[in-house]
Every structure is written in structure tokens, then in C-alpha cells.
Amino acid sequence: MDLSLSPADLAFRDQVRAFIAANLPADIADTFHQAGRHSFDQMMRWHRILYQKGWVAPHWPVEHGGAGWSVMQQHIFDSEAMAAGAPRLRPFALRMIGPILIHFGNDWQRERFLPPMLSGAEYWCQGFSEPGAGSDLASLSTRAEHDGDDYIVTGQKTWTTTGQHADWMFALVRTDPQADRPQKGISMLLIDMKSPGVTVRPIVTIDGDHHVNDVFLDGVRVPASHLVGQENKGWDYAKFLLAHERVTVANVGQAKAEIGLLKRLAQARGRLDDPVFATSLIDLETDMSALEVTNLRMLSQLGPGGDAGALSSFLKLRGTEIQQRISELAMDLMGPEAAPWQGGNGDARLGPERYGTHGWLFSRAFTVFGGSSEIQKNIVAKQILGL
């Protein structure tokens, strides 16, 4: 595969750079360059800016409101936006349930749900994991029973990222407890988070923040029109979705930008002359370059009719490991100044969120969510190595 930029790609890159320079708010860019963490409100502001330009869903078909960009254009935009300090958009609507509805939903669902996903008027969360069903997702027990034209949903979802902000949840539920295989009895429903019986309870994680939640579903009434595709086919849709999630969880563009930020901070502190630190940084950059090439291979297979398969697991595995290594090397760089919990409002001299204890603790979850590293290794061993 030729990864060099064509004259058209170079012209597109210039267009992207000009747009970002003119439209990315200074406070949002400064948050990143000061090694802070973007807020939810900052992320949604950038979402709305991209929507007005028509760039919020670069991988969606034009007929559904997307930009219809090529693989290389998507890669260019991601790299340029992250390098400029733009926030990463949450994947739940744009990368997950949106493509599911485009491929497997009906006309009414596409007309009802896609436009507010694009505009940001409705925010989505993912209801997959449960207290007893994480890596073994097929063992989920949240049930949905028919009652006239509705389903009655009862159960619990956990680790629901940004569920406190969500208007809607796409959830896997068990609709046929008697199926001969657990995967065959699962369906996907679209659940209004304002429905009676939905309770969101915060989970404060080890870094002290509220990223995730428990969601309790106590006899929640969901119209049958909110069933995605066919009943008991939800596992097939989930596999399609998880392949997309593992692409975004690798987060290649932001990892590249964070390595660039790490180098600038290291240069300012005189650490690039330290042979031990410099060697670790070079190793990290080399692995990042290899990951970027793998990411492009992945995207090329996700073209029309493509299926990335186990390569998505490899990308997720390596990408999240690299993100953790960035946080570990940043802790080394910061030294004792990494100890303050949230010092200096993002001032890199006082222990910023991204490169302090706070950020390091947050990164511990990277190799767990979206499919743990152990599970990804098993998939790679079986489907790529044939073990």
C-alpha cells in the first residue's frame, strides 16, 4: 500500500490545517498544549463546529450526512486535528451506533436518529458490559420481554462511559433465554435514558473522576420500533460495532500528538540529552510509526464491503499499550512534579492532569475497556497466528 501523500492529499491537508487554524477555539487548543484533559463541554463545542462544516462524520456516506472521505483523508484529518490540540470526539454515536443504523437499521430509525447524532443535539452511550458480563459479554443477563408493541427491559449495565450525559443508550439485551447458544438470544435496543425506570449511578474511578456509571433498568418500556435489525441478531451487530470501537480505542492521531507534546516538554527540561530517557522515547516513536502503518492497513480494509477482522484486535492491543507507555514516560519526565493530584490548572510545571499521577492512573483502564488485552491476544493468536 502506498502511504505517501498525493498532490490531492497535500492540498486536502492544507485545507484541513487552514480550517483548524481558523476555527479551533484557543482555550481548547491550550488545554491540550498545557497537558490538560479536555472537558465534555469542550469536546461538544468542537463537535458542533465540525458539524457546521460538514466534517463531523468523515467516514459516513454523504447520503447520510457524512463527509464520505477516503481512508487517507480521514487519516490526515485525524492527525492534523490532534496535533493542533483538538479534543477527540466520543465514538458512541459517530463510530458505533451510527454505522450500525446505516448498515442494519430501517429508514425510520435512520431518519429519526442520525440527524441529531450529527448535530450533537442527542448524545449516546453504550450499554454492553454488566457486573457479570464483561470480557464474556455473551453471558449478559439483562432481559427484554415482549409486552404488546413494547419490550420490558430489566437488568443492569456497568462501566457506562459518560452515561451521565447521555440522551440515548444502545444496549444488548437477552430476548431468547432458551437459545441453544447464548450469542443467539441477544438483541440490540435503542433506549431513551429519560424513560421511567432508568437510573444512572456514578462510579468514581481510581483517578478520582466520574467517567463511568452503573445504569439500572427497572421495567423500562422500550417500543418495538427501537429494535435494531432483527430480534436475536444483536450479537452479529455487536461484532460489527466492536471492530469499529477497537479502531478508535487505539486512538493513533492523539497518541502521535501526545508524543509530540512529550518531546517538547522533554526538550524544555533538558531531558533529550539524557541517553536513557532518549532511548525510551526513540523506542516509543518507532513503535508508534509501526502502529500508524497498521492503522492505515486497517482503514483500507474497512472500505466498502471490507472487514478488518482480527487486525482490529491487534491495533487495539498495541495502541492502548503505547498510550500507557506515553503516560509512564511522562511520569518519568515530570519526576516529583507529577505527584500533585491536579495542580496548576494544567500548568506543566505543577503536575498537569495528562502527565501527572492523575493521568497515569486514568491510563490504567486503557488495556481493559473496549476488550481487555488478554482477550485481544487470544483473538490474534487464534485468527492471525492460527494457534
N, C-alpha and C positions, 0 to 999 in steps of 0.2 A: 504494500500500500504506500503510495506517495504521500508523505506528510508535509511536503514543502508547500508554501503559500503561493497560489497562482496570482497573476495580476488582479484578477477579480477579487480574490480573497484579501489581498493587500488593500484594495480600495474599500472593501467592506470593513476591514479593521480600522481604517482611517475614519469611516463614518461612525463606527461604534465609539471610538475614542472621542470624537467631537461631540457626540450626543452626551456621553457620560460627563465630559468636562463642563458642558453647559447645564446639565440637569441634575447631577448627583448633589444633594444638599451638603454644604460644607460640614455641618455638625455630624452627619452620618459618616462621611469620609474620615473626619478627625477621630471619631470613636475607634475606628479600626487602626489608624496610624499611631494612636496613643496606646495601642494594645488593649483596648477595652472590648467589651462584648456588646453588640447591637441589641437594642431593646425590641420588644414586639412591635411597639408603635413605629419605630424607625423602619423596621422591615416592611410593615404595611404601607408606610409612606412611599417607599421605593417601589413596592408592588403597584401602587396606583399610578406612579409616574410612568412605569413601563407599560401599564395598560393603556394610558393615553397615547403612547407612541405606537401601540400595537405589537409590543415586543414581550409581553408578559408570559406568553406560552410559545416559545420559539419552535418547539418540537411538535405542536399541534398542527393538523391540516388547516389551511387557510379557510376552508368552508366552515370550519367550526370555531373560527375566531383566532386561530393561531397564526404564527408568522410563516410557517412552512419552510423553515431554514434547512439548509444542508447540514450534514454532520460537521463539516469544517466550520461553517458559520456559527453553529451552536458552541463549538469548542472555542472559537475566537471570542465570542461574546462573553462566555463564562470566564475565560482567562483575563480579559480586559476589565470586566466589571469587578472581579475580586481583587485584582491588582490595584484598582482605584480606591478600594475600601468600601465597596457596596455590600450590603447585607445579603446573605444567602436567603432566598425565598423558601419558605416551608414547602415540602413536597406533597403534602397530603391531598390537596386539590389538583394542583397542576401536573404533578408527576405520577399520581397514584389513581385516585378515583376518576379524575377527568379522562385519562386514556381508557380506563375500564368502560366508562359510559360511551365513549366514542366507538369502541370496538364491540361492546356487548350489550349496551343499553338500548332502549327503544327511542323513537322520535320524541315522545312526550318528555322522557327523562332528559334527553339532550337539550330540548328547548327550555325546560324548567330550570335545570341545574348548571349548565355550562356557562351561560352569560354572567350570573353572579359570582361564579368561581373566578372568571377572568377579571371582573371589575374589582373584586375584593369585597363586595357587599356581603357575601356569606363566606365564613371561614369554616374549614373542615378539620376533623380529627379522625384517627384510625382506631377502630375497636377490634383488635385481633387478640392480643395476649390476655390471659386470665390468670388468677392465682395458681391454678393447677395446670395451665397450658401455656407454656412459653415457647421453648425450642420445639417441644412436641405439640405443636399448635393443633394438630388434628384431634387431640383429646379434649378440645374445648367442650364446655357443658352448658353455656348459655343457650337456652332453648326458645324457639319461636313456634307457637301453636296457632292453628287456624281458628278464627272466630268470625264467621261471616266473611266480609270483604277485608278483614284485617288479620294481622298476626299479633299475638300477645307475647311479648318478649320479656323473659325473666332470667336474670343472671348478673354477672359482674365482669367488667373489663378492668385491666390494670396497666400501669405504665403508659397511660394515655397522654401523650405529649401535647401540651398546650390545649388540653381539653377544656380548661377554664375559659378559653376564648372562643370556643367552637360554637357555631350555629347548627352544624350537622355532623353526624358521625356515620361513616360506612363501617359496618360491623359484620363479622362472621357469626352465624348462629346455627344451632342444630335444629333442623326441621324434620329429620327422619332418624330417631334414636335406634330403629331396628335395622338400619342398613348393614349389609354384610361386612363393609369396611367403614371405619369412621370417616374417611375422607368423602364417602359417597352421600353422607347425610347432612352436608353443610350447605347453607345458602348465604347469600350476601344481601343485606338490607341497608337502606338509607334511613337513618333515624334522626328525627328532629330533636335537638338537645333541649328544646323548651317543652317537650312533651311531659305530661304528668307521669310521675314515676321515675324520672331520670334525676339522679343525684350525683353531683361531682364533688369528690372529696380530695383535697390536695395531698400530695406526697412530697415532703421536703427531702431532697437527696443529700448525699454526703457533702456536697459543696455549699450547702445551706440555702439553696434556691428552690423555687417552686417551678419546675419544668414539667412534671408529670403528675398524673392523678389516678385515683380509683374512680370508676364510673359504675354506679349501681343502677340496674334496670329492673324495676319492680312492677311487673304487669304493664309494661309500656305498650300502648296500642300503636301499631305501625300499619298504614294502609298497604294492601297487597300490591298496589301500583308502585310501591317503593322497593319491590323485589328486583334485583339486578339480574337480567338474563333469565335463566331457567331455575326453578327450585331444585335444590340438591346438587347444583353445579358450581357452588361457590368456591370450592377448593380449586377448580380449574382457573377461575378468575383470580384467586389469591396468588397462585403461582405466577401468573402473568404480571400481577402487581408487584410481587416481591422482587422479581427480576429488575423492575424499574427502580424500586426502593434501594436495592443494593448498588445500583449505579450512582444514585445521588448521595447515599451514605458515604461512599468513597470520597466525594467532595474534592475532586482533583484541583479545580480552579482555586478554591480557598486555601488548600494546602500549599500550593505554589506561592500564593500571596503571603502566607504566613512565614514561609521560609525566607522570602524576600525581606519581610519585616524583621525576622530574626537576624539576618545578615546585617541589616542597617543598625540595629541595636548593638550587635557584637562589634561592629566597626567603631561605633561611638564609644564603646567601653574598652577598646584596645584588645579585644579577645581574639581577633582574627590572626594575631601573631602567636597565639598560644597553639603549639602543634597538636596537642591532644584535642582541644576544642575544634580546631580547624579540620582535623581528620574526621571527627564525628560529623561535622557539618557537610564535608565533601561526600561522605558515605550517604548521608540523608539526601543530598541533592541528586546523587547518582540513582538511588532507588526511586526518587520522585520522577526523574526523567523516564525510567523504565515503566513506572505506573502510568504516566501520561500517554505513552505509546500504547499500552494495553487498553487504556480508556478509549483511545481512538479506534482501536480494533473492535472494542465492544460496541461503540456507537455505529460503526459501519455495518455491524450485524443486526442492529436494531432498525435498519431501514425497512421499507415496505416489505412485509412478509417475513422479516428476519426474526431470529430467536437467538439471543446471546447465550442462553443455556447456562452451563456451569461457569462460563467465563465471568458472569456477574458475581458469582461467589468468590472467585479469585480476586476480582477487583475490590470487592468489599473487604475481604480479608486483608489485603496488602494496604489498601487505602486507610483503613482505620488504624492499622499498626503504625503507619507513617505519621498519622495525626498524633498518636500518643508519643511517638519519638520526638516530635516537634515540641510538645509540652515538656517532656523530660529534659531536652537540651535547653529549652528556655529557662527552666528551673536552675540548671547549672549556670547559665549566663547571669541570671539575676542574683544568685548567691543568697546571702542573708536578706536581701531586699525582697525576695519572693515570699518571706514569711507573713507580712501583713495580709489580713484576710481580704479586704477590699480597700486598699489605701489610695489616697490621692486622686479620686475620681478618674482613674485611668492614667494618671501620670506614670510614665515608665520608670521614673526614678524612685517611686514609692510603692512598688509592688502592684502592677496593674492586674486587672481581672484575668486577662487572657494568659499572662505569663507569670502568674503567681501561684500560690498554693490553691487558690480558688479555681483557677483554670486547670491546674493539674488534676485536681480531684474530679472536676467535671469530665475530663478526658477519659477517666477510668471506664466510663459507660460505653465508649465508642466501640469496643470489641464485643459488646453484649447486644445492644439494640440493633434491630434490622437483621437479626440472625447472628448468634454468637460465633466467635472464631472457631470453636470446636466443631460446630455444625458445618461451617463453610469448608473446613479442612476435610471433613468426611465426604462432602459433595464433590470437592475437587479430586480426592483420592478415587472415588468411585467412577465419576463421569469423565474425568480428563485422563487420569493415570491408569484407570482400569483395574484398580486394586480391589 
